[in-house]
Amino acid sequence: MTMEPGFMLQHCGYVALIGRPNAGKSTLLNRILGQKVSITSHKPQTTRHSILGIRSEADSQVVYVDTPGIHPTAGRAINRMMNRTASNAFMGVDVIVMLVDYRKWGDEEALILEHLERVDVPVILAINKVDRVNDKEQLLPVIASLADRYPFHQVIPLSARKGAQVELLEKVVTELLPAAPALFSEDQVTDRSERFLAAEIVRERLMRQLDQELPYALTVEIEHFKEEEKLLDISALIWVERAAQKSIVIGRQGQQLKRVGSQAREAMEKIFERKVFLRLWVKVKEGWSDDERALRSLGYDE
């Protein structure tokens, strides 16, 4: 039987994935879905938008909400907007999964616990990156210490990168969801458009290629997106804040930009399952990351 919106299911609802920047939320979401819908890199604050990832089974539909990481210091407008986006994820969900790096507990996690004091839904603590520990007995005091910080419904050590214990997390989450009608058709895996995903893929490649703070001073806007027969024709603008940053993104004789474009195109063709013709330009928009009007025009205050 085909699942369509409104079709009654045994378990259906929203699940927020929350945690500090770079805790592994996007990696976990991609692992659960079995495909890439949220970009990843080793740099914090890679995720800037809230993204839905939809996992549909015969009798259940779990809608995961991937959020930007919450961070205590939010000096620029873009950081304040990301904090608002992350905070909004606490509202209207049925379950919360708090993802933490087993090696880190600090101001970010303390701030999240303050938010959790105001919610009335089950909270699961997922302790990530445990694959990096050879002697698992060393984790026992860490797990016990973290479990005491809040009345979590369950504590699950896992590895989002390797997939260890992720199925257990999915099982626990699904069983907590109410009986409800399907929210999306069974073949839909995200609420985001191909246009949005294209911009994120370009930004991901920039995040991975560029060093230091430059990735945080740029954003990507899709200027042209046209679907032709077996081909996507895409033009993207890379906005930076200073002329010197533009030179770095382009690179010597344009080699850096060519490399980013080639990698992004290959990633798009894999995700969209068709040929992609991609053009990239770099432009300067001074102070865009601390200008709320500019941020809204770039889709940051949805």
C-alpha beads as a LAMMPS data file, in Angstrom:
LAMMPS data file: protein, C-alpha beads

302 atoms
301 bonds

1 atom types
1 bond types

-500.0 500.0 xlo xhi
-500.0 500.0 ylo yhi
-500.0 500.0 zlo zhi

Masses

1 110.0

Atoms # bond

1 1 1 0.000 0.000 0.000
2 1 1 1.351 3.399 -0.936
3 1 1 1.783 5.864 1.910
4 1 1 0.395 9.337 1.217
5 1 1 -0.048 12.334 3.512
6 1 1 -3.036 11.661 5.782
7 1 1 -2.581 7.872 5.752
8 1 1 -2.843 6.630 9.370
9 1 1 0.348 5.160 10.848
10 1 1 1.238 3.435 14.106
11 1 1 4.035 5.919 14.737
12 1 1 4.481 9.354 13.196
13 1 1 5.955 12.629 14.382
14 1 1 8.789 15.129 14.594
15 1 1 12.161 14.517 16.228
16 1 1 14.612 17.381 16.883
17 1 1 18.339 16.698 16.610
18 1 1 20.087 19.206 18.854
19 1 1 23.632 19.703 20.073
20 1 1 26.707 21.885 19.918
21 1 1 28.210 22.788 16.535
22 1 1 30.081 19.810 15.068
23 1 1 28.522 17.236 17.401
24 1 1 27.636 15.122 14.358
25 1 1 23.930 15.902 13.862
26 1 1 24.118 16.128 10.074
27 1 1 26.233 12.987 9.843
28 1 1 23.664 11.159 11.964
29 1 1 20.764 12.378 9.828
30 1 1 22.473 11.299 6.600
31 1 1 23.218 7.910 8.149
32 1 1 19.593 7.396 9.184
33 1 1 18.255 8.378 5.772
34 1 1 20.842 6.404 3.847
35 1 1 21.534 9.405 1.646
36 1 1 22.887 12.921 1.872
37 1 1 20.451 15.734 2.646
38 1 1 22.552 17.749 5.101
39 1 1 26.084 18.958 4.391
40 1 1 28.995 18.026 6.628
41 1 1 32.565 19.108 7.280
42 1 1 35.032 18.964 10.159
43 1 1 34.433 22.667 10.847
44 1 1 31.828 23.795 13.421
45 1 1 28.705 25.653 12.297
46 1 1 28.588 23.906 8.918
47 1 1 24.786 23.633 9.248
48 1 1 23.138 27.068 9.140
49 1 1 19.521 26.156 8.359
50 1 1 16.902 23.830 9.774
51 1 1 16.466 20.834 7.460
52 1 1 13.895 18.048 7.621
53 1 1 14.937 14.481 6.934
54 1 1 12.023 12.062 6.468
55 1 1 12.353 8.347 7.208
56 1 1 9.300 6.348 6.075
57 1 1 8.635 2.691 6.843
58 1 1 5.547 0.501 6.411
59 1 1 3.945 1.569 9.700
60 1 1 5.929 4.664 10.681
61 1 1 7.200 8.016 9.492
62 1 1 9.876 9.841 11.490
63 1 1 10.566 13.461 10.555
64 1 1 13.988 14.446 11.871
65 1 1 14.783 18.149 12.254
66 1 1 18.501 18.857 11.748
67 1 1 19.376 22.170 13.353
68 1 1 22.357 24.538 13.569
69 1 1 24.405 24.001 16.681
70 1 1 23.551 26.156 19.683
71 1 1 26.444 28.298 20.889
72 1 1 26.486 30.698 23.857
73 1 1 28.301 33.570 22.113
74 1 1 26.240 35.018 19.284
75 1 1 27.814 38.330 18.407
76 1 1 26.946 38.509 14.711
77 1 1 23.461 38.572 13.222
78 1 1 24.008 35.223 11.489
79 1 1 24.878 33.561 14.819
80 1 1 21.778 35.037 16.455
81 1 1 19.616 33.763 13.609
82 1 1 21.137 30.271 13.835
83 1 1 20.503 30.226 17.585
84 1 1 16.867 31.210 16.978
85 1 1 16.521 28.470 14.378
86 1 1 17.972 25.897 16.758
87 1 1 15.822 27.093 19.680
88 1 1 12.671 26.913 17.564
89 1 1 13.344 23.207 17.009
90 1 1 12.379 22.566 20.643
91 1 1 8.800 23.623 19.894
92 1 1 6.196 21.325 18.381
93 1 1 8.274 18.147 18.345
94 1 1 7.414 14.790 19.867
95 1 1 10.929 13.655 20.798
96 1 1 14.295 15.380 21.224
97 1 1 17.638 13.714 20.579
98 1 1 20.493 15.577 22.237
99 1 1 23.704 14.604 20.489
100 1 1 26.993 15.116 22.354
101 1 1 30.628 14.338 21.657
102 1 1 31.725 11.990 24.442
103 1 1 34.880 14.103 24.919
104 1 1 33.131 17.443 25.327
105 1 1 30.705 18.961 27.792
106 1 1 30.704 22.719 28.236
107 1 1 28.753 25.948 27.956
108 1 1 26.944 24.781 24.806
109 1 1 25.533 21.707 26.530
110 1 1 24.645 23.686 29.654
111 1 1 22.676 26.116 27.490
112 1 1 20.824 23.254 25.840
113 1 1 19.857 21.834 29.243
114 1 1 18.381 25.229 30.138
115 1 1 16.153 24.951 27.062
116 1 1 15.222 21.368 27.959
117 1 1 13.889 22.499 31.334
118 1 1 11.052 24.170 29.418
119 1 1 9.977 21.170 27.307
120 1 1 7.678 18.289 28.140
121 1 1 8.709 15.599 25.667
122 1 1 11.065 12.615 25.998
123 1 1 14.747 13.497 25.566
124 1 1 17.264 10.877 24.432
125 1 1 20.955 11.486 25.042
126 1 1 23.022 10.151 22.130
127 1 1 26.724 10.046 22.981
128 1 1 28.530 10.240 19.661
129 1 1 31.988 9.316 18.317
130 1 1 32.466 6.357 20.656
131 1 1 34.114 4.474 17.774
132 1 1 37.249 6.452 18.640
133 1 1 37.538 4.645 21.991
134 1 1 39.316 1.271 21.799
135 1 1 38.591 0.217 25.368
136 1 1 34.843 0.660 25.723
137 1 1 35.043 0.208 29.509
138 1 1 36.620 3.665 29.620
139 1 1 33.272 5.043 28.448
140 1 1 31.304 3.737 31.430
141 1 1 32.146 6.589 33.859
142 1 1 31.615 9.131 31.061
143 1 1 28.167 7.698 30.285
144 1 1 27.244 7.618 33.971
145 1 1 28.356 11.220 34.482
146 1 1 26.401 12.529 31.468
147 1 1 23.303 10.522 32.360
148 1 1 23.136 12.260 35.757
149 1 1 22.862 15.736 34.264
150 1 1 19.211 15.442 33.172
151 1 1 16.351 12.909 33.454
152 1 1 16.948 11.486 29.976
153 1 1 14.508 8.883 28.694
154 1 1 17.466 6.799 27.553
155 1 1 21.208 7.184 27.025
156 1 1 22.637 5.602 23.871
157 1 1 26.354 5.612 22.986
158 1 1 26.772 5.458 19.220
159 1 1 28.851 6.332 16.198
160 1 1 27.058 8.391 13.565
161 1 1 30.031 7.983 11.224
162 1 1 30.274 4.194 11.546
163 1 1 26.581 3.517 12.168
164 1 1 27.090 1.667 15.465
165 1 1 23.940 1.714 17.641
166 1 1 22.122 4.021 15.200
167 1 1 19.441 1.391 14.567
168 1 1 18.835 1.182 18.319
169 1 1 18.390 4.958 18.453
170 1 1 15.895 4.785 15.573
171 1 1 13.948 2.016 17.325
172 1 1 13.713 3.940 20.594
173 1 1 12.716 7.149 18.804
174 1 1 10.034 5.465 16.695
175 1 1 8.419 3.739 19.673
176 1 1 8.028 7.108 21.417
177 1 1 6.050 8.653 18.564
178 1 1 2.235 8.749 18.663
179 1 1 -0.162 7.118 16.242
180 1 1 -0.860 9.788 13.651
181 1 1 -1.469 10.362 9.932
182 1 1 1.524 10.455 7.602
183 1 1 2.847 13.969 7.123
184 1 1 4.634 13.378 3.814
185 1 1 4.483 10.908 0.937
186 1 1 6.686 7.856 1.385
187 1 1 9.120 8.813 -1.383
188 1 1 9.925 12.260 0.071
189 1 1 13.170 12.415 2.077
190 1 1 13.475 16.148 2.794
191 1 1 11.478 19.362 2.747
192 1 1 14.253 21.199 0.919
193 1 1 14.323 21.842 -2.833
194 1 1 17.062 20.794 -5.236
195 1 1 17.885 24.494 -5.584
196 1 1 18.575 24.759 -1.845
197 1 1 20.591 21.538 -1.830
198 1 1 22.704 22.787 -4.752
199 1 1 23.684 25.913 -2.803
200 1 1 24.520 23.824 0.262
201 1 1 26.692 21.435 -1.761
202 1 1 28.762 24.327 -3.108
203 1 1 29.127 25.721 0.420
204 1 1 30.133 22.307 1.749
205 1 1 32.951 22.063 -0.784
206 1 1 34.105 25.547 0.142
207 1 1 34.003 24.659 3.850
208 1 1 36.165 21.619 3.216
209 1 1 38.670 23.349 0.939
210 1 1 39.251 26.653 2.719
211 1 1 41.237 27.123 5.907
212 1 1 40.757 29.070 9.102
213 1 1 37.854 31.513 9.370
214 1 1 37.167 32.194 5.681
215 1 1 34.343 29.616 5.345
216 1 1 32.334 31.564 7.937
217 1 1 32.613 34.755 5.891
218 1 1 30.968 33.317 2.805
219 1 1 27.588 32.095 1.671
220 1 1 26.167 30.749 -1.581
221 1 1 23.151 31.961 -3.545
222 1 1 21.705 30.140 -6.551
223 1 1 21.153 32.721 -9.265
224 1 1 19.979 30.364 -12.029
225 1 1 18.506 26.871 -11.737
226 1 1 16.952 25.324 -14.818
227 1 1 16.019 21.702 -15.358
228 1 1 16.489 20.673 -18.972
229 1 1 16.213 17.230 -20.498
230 1 1 18.559 15.020 -18.440
231 1 1 20.509 18.120 -17.357
232 1 1 20.514 20.674 -14.555
233 1 1 21.847 24.091 -15.573
234 1 1 22.984 25.924 -12.424
235 1 1 24.675 29.255 -11.755
236 1 1 25.775 30.059 -8.208
237 1 1 27.086 33.232 -6.583
238 1 1 29.588 32.898 -3.752
239 1 1 29.303 35.963 -1.521
240 1 1 32.254 37.032 0.626
241 1 1 32.742 40.080 2.832
242 1 1 36.051 41.499 1.566
243 1 1 37.967 41.735 -1.706
244 1 1 40.908 39.839 -0.208
245 1 1 38.586 36.915 0.548
246 1 1 37.420 36.891 -3.058
247 1 1 41.001 36.401 -4.231
248 1 1 41.480 33.467 -1.844
249 1 1 38.272 31.734 -2.973
250 1 1 39.222 32.106 -6.635
251 1 1 42.829 31.054 -6.032
252 1 1 45.866 31.399 -8.224
253 1 1 44.803 31.438 -11.881
254 1 1 41.323 30.400 -10.733
255 1 1 42.457 26.944 -9.626
256 1 1 40.745 26.981 -6.219
257 1 1 37.370 27.908 -7.703
258 1 1 37.755 25.327 -10.476
259 1 1 38.485 22.629 -7.908
260 1 1 35.444 23.582 -5.803
261 1 1 33.246 23.685 -8.903
262 1 1 34.397 20.279 -10.099
263 1 1 33.843 18.651 -6.710
264 1 1 30.442 20.308 -6.260
265 1 1 29.312 19.269 -9.728
266 1 1 30.292 15.642 -9.101
267 1 1 28.458 15.649 -5.760
268 1 1 25.328 17.142 -7.353
269 1 1 25.317 14.574 -10.146
270 1 1 25.439 11.789 -7.558
271 1 1 22.616 13.252 -5.472
272 1 1 20.376 14.502 -8.297
273 1 1 21.119 11.505 -10.556
274 1 1 21.575 13.543 -13.705
275 1 1 24.202 15.604 -15.488
276 1 1 24.928 19.047 -14.047
277 1 1 26.346 22.120 -15.766
278 1 1 27.622 24.378 -12.982
279 1 1 28.976 27.923 -13.161
280 1 1 30.420 29.742 -10.131
281 1 1 31.106 33.440 -9.557
282 1 1 32.511 35.193 -6.496
283 1 1 31.228 38.605 -5.419
284 1 1 31.759 40.897 -2.424
285 1 1 28.893 41.934 -0.130
286 1 1 30.501 43.747 2.780
287 1 1 29.201 42.793 6.219
288 1 1 26.519 40.415 4.943
289 1 1 26.848 38.101 7.981
290 1 1 26.001 40.896 10.429
291 1 1 23.201 42.501 8.396
292 1 1 19.741 41.085 9.119
293 1 1 18.267 42.511 5.922
294 1 1 21.032 40.924 3.827
295 1 1 20.576 37.642 5.689
296 1 1 16.846 37.580 4.989
297 1 1 17.498 38.221 1.296
298 1 1 19.862 35.237 1.330
299 1 1 17.263 32.946 2.951
300 1 1 18.570 32.908 6.511
301 1 1 15.403 33.916 8.346
302 1 1 12.837 31.478 7.016

Bonds

1 1 1 2
2 1 2 3
3 1 3 4
4 1 4 5
5 1 5 6
6 1 6 7
7 1 7 8
8 1 8 9
9 1 9 10
10 1 10 11
11 1 11 12
12 1 12 13
13 1 13 14
14 1 14 15
15 1 15 16
16 1 16 17
17 1 17 18
18 1 18 19
19 1 19 20
20 1 20 21
21 1 21 22
22 1 22 23
23 1 23 24
24 1 24 25
25 1 25 26
26 1 26 27
27 1 27 28
28 1 28 29
29 1 29 30
30 1 30 31
31 1 31 32
32 1 32 33
33 1 33 34
34 1 34 35
35 1 35 36
36 1 36 37
37 1 37 38
38 1 38 39
39 1 39 40
40 1 40 41
41 1 41 42
42 1 42 43
43 1 43 44
44 1 44 45
45 1 45 46
46 1 46 47
47 1 47 48
48 1 48 49
49 1 49 50
50 1 50 51
51 1 51 52
52 1 52 53
53 1 53 54
54 1 54 55
55 1 55 56
56 1 56 57
57 1 57 58
58 1 58 59
59 1 59 60
60 1 60 61
61 1 61 62
62 1 62 63
63 1 63 64
64 1 64 65
65 1 65 66
66 1 66 67
67 1 67 68
68 1 68 69
69 1 69 70
70 1 70 71
71 1 71 72
72 1 72 73
73 1 73 74
74 1 74 75
75 1 75 76
76 1 76 77
77 1 77 78
78 1 78 79
79 1 79 80
80 1 80 81
81 1 81 82
82 1 82 83
83 1 83 84
84 1 84 85
85 1 85 86
86 1 86 87
87 1 87 88
88 1 88 89
89 1 89 90
90 1 90 91
91 1 91 92
92 1 92 93
93 1 93 94
94 1 94 95
95 1 95 96
96 1 96 97
97 1 97 98
98 1 98 99
99 1 99 100
100 1 100 101
101 1 101 102
102 1 102 103
103 1 103 104
104 1 104 105
105 1 105 106
106 1 106 107
107 1 107 108
108 1 108 109
109 1 109 110
110 1 110 111
111 1 111 112
112 1 112 113
113 1 113 114
114 1 114 115
115 1 115 116
116 1 116 117
117 1 117 118
118 1 118 119
119 1 119 120
120 1 120 121
121 1 121 122
122 1 122 123
123 1 123 124
124 1 124 125
125 1 125 126
126 1 126 127
127 1 127 128
128 1 128 129
129 1 129 130
130 1 130 131
131 1 131 132
132 1 132 133
133 1 133 134
134 1 134 135
135 1 135 136
136 1 136 137
137 1 137 138
138 1 138 139
139 1 139 140
140 1 140 141
141 1 141 142
142 1 142 143
143 1 143 144
144 1 144 145
145 1 145 146
146 1 146 147
147 1 147 148
148 1 148 149
149 1 149 150
150 1 150 151
151 1 151 152
152 1 152 153
153 1 153 154
154 1 154 155
155 1 155 156
156 1 156 157
157 1 157 158
158 1 158 159
159 1 159 160
160 1 160 161
161 1 161 162
162 1 162 163
163 1 163 164
164 1 164 165
165 1 165 166
166 1 166 167
167 1 167 168
168 1 168 169
169 1 169 170
170 1 170 171
171 1 171 172
172 1 172 173
173 1 173 174
174 1 174 175
175 1 175 176
176 1 176 177
177 1 177 178
178 1 178 179
179 1 179 180
180 1 180 181
181 1 181 182
182 1 182 183
183 1 183 184
184 1 184 185
185 1 185 186
186 1 186 187
187 1 187 188
188 1 188 189
189 1 189 190
190 1 190 191
191 1 191 192
192 1 192 193
193 1 193 194
194 1 194 195
195 1 195 196
196 1 196 197
197 1 197 198
198 1 198 199
199 1 199 200
200 1 200 201
201 1 201 202
202 1 202 203
203 1 203 204
204 1 204 205
205 1 205 206
206 1 206 207
207 1 207 208
208 1 208 209
209 1 209 210
210 1 210 211
211 1 211 212
212 1 212 213
213 1 213 214
214 1 214 215
215 1 215 216
216 1 216 217
217 1 217 218
218 1 218 219
219 1 219 220
220 1 220 221
221 1 221 222
222 1 222 223
223 1 223 224
224 1 224 225
225 1 225 226
226 1 226 227
227 1 227 228
228 1 228 229
229 1 229 230
230 1 230 231
231 1 231 232
232 1 232 233
233 1 233 234
234 1 234 235
235 1 235 236
236 1 236 237
237 1 237 238
238 1 238 239
239 1 239 240
240 1 240 241
241 1 241 242
242 1 242 243
243 1 243 244
244 1 244 245
245 1 245 246
246 1 246 247
247 1 247 248
248 1 248 249
249 1 249 250
250 1 250 251
251 1 251 252
252 1 252 253
253 1 253 254
254 1 254 255
255 1 255 256
256 1 256 257
257 1 257 258
258 1 258 259
259 1 259 260
260 1 260 261
261 1 261 262
262 1 262 263
263 1 263 264
264 1 264 265
265 1 265 266
266 1 266 267
267 1 267 268
268 1 268 269
269 1 269 270
270 1 270 271
271 1 271 272
272 1 272 273
273 1 273 274
274 1 274 275
275 1 275 276
276 1 276 277
277 1 277 278
278 1 278 279
279 1 279 280
280 1 280 281
281 1 281 282
282 1 282 283
283 1 283 284
284 1 284 285
285 1 285 286
286 1 286 287
287 1 287 288
288 1 288 289
289 1 289 290
290 1 290 291
291 1 291 292
292 1 292 293
293 1 293 294
294 1 294 295
295 1 295 296
296 1 296 297
297 1 297 298
298 1 298 299
299 1 299 300
300 1 300 301
301 1 301 302
